[in-house]
Amino acid sequence: MKRMLPLLLAVVFSAGCAAKMERTTKVHRPDAENVAYHQYVNQRTAELQQMGGPFKDPGMAAARAAQDAEGRFGDLPPDVSTTWSWGNGNAEAQSEFNDQLEKMARDRPR
């Protein structure tokens, strides 16, 4: 039995390496929350720059505005997501499932 374990592990690892890895990149369309977030950041950046002081620097003002927006809106999903998978799974069923998960995440109360 002890002799078979390394052989079995070698077979499993070599079988896993034989399957091609597939990469899928999905671009998400901005929803109302993303648009409101970016509008808030732009408006708040302009307000902070008008205040002057350390916020005259556009980078400092934008960082502070993004921090304020994160406190107000929470974490936003990225605009682009990439997934990696092995094998020839049912891409259409996986896509529908991922869309359903995204919809549930959007509808989740915060």
N, C-alpha and C positions, 0 to 999 in steps of 0.2 A: 504494500500500500504506500509506503514511504517513497518508493521508487516511481510510482505512477503519478504522484502529485506534481513534481516538476514538469513531467511530460505533459500532463493535462493543462497546467498553467501556460506552457509554451504554445500548445495548440490553441488555447483560448485567445492569447495575445496575438498570435499570428492571424487568426481569423478576424479579429477586430481591426487589424491593420489592413486587411485586404479590402474591407468595405470603404468606399469612397466617402469622404466627408463633404457634405453639401453646405453651402453658405447661402443664406437668404437675407436680403436686405429689404426692409420695408420702410417706405417714407410715409409718415403719418400726416394727414391733413390737419391743419390747425383748427381747433374747435373754438367756441366762444370764450372759454376760459383762457386758452393760450393767447388769443387776441387781446383780451382784457389785461392779462399779465404784462404783455409787451407794451401796450399803451400806457399802463401805469408806470412801468420802468422808464419809458421815454419822458413822460410828463414829470415824474419825480426827479429825474436827472436834471431836467431844465430848471425846475424849482430850486434844487440844491445849488446849482451853479449860480443862480441869481442871488442866493444868500451870501455867496462869497466865502471868505475864510479858507479853511482847508478844502472846501468843496469847489473852489474855482477850477481845480484840476478835473478834467472830464472823467478820468479813470476813477478817482476817489468818489465822485458824485455817482457814477454808474454803479460802482460796487455797493455803495450805501443804498441806492435805489433798489438794486437787486435783492439786497438783504431785507429791506422793508417789504418788497413784493413777496418774497418767500414767506415772511411772517403773515402776510395777509392772504395769499393764495395757496400756500403750501407748496409741496414739490410738484412740478409739472413733468409729465412724461417727455422723453427726448423726441426731437423731430424725426430722427432716423433711428431704427433699431436693426441689429444684425443678429441672426440666430444661426447656430451651427447644429447640424444633425448628421447622423450616419445612416446609411442604408437608403432604400427606396420606399420610404413611407408614403402614405396617401397624402400628398401635398394639399389637395383641395380640402380634405376633412380637417387637416391640421390648421389651414388658413381660417376656415370657418370657426374652429374652436378658439383660435387666438383672437379673432374678431369678437366672439362672444365674451371672452375674458376681458378684453379692453372695454367693451360696453358695460360690463358689470362693474369694472373699476371706475368708470366715469360716473355711473349712477349711484355709487356708494356714497352714503352721507358722510360728511367730514365732521 
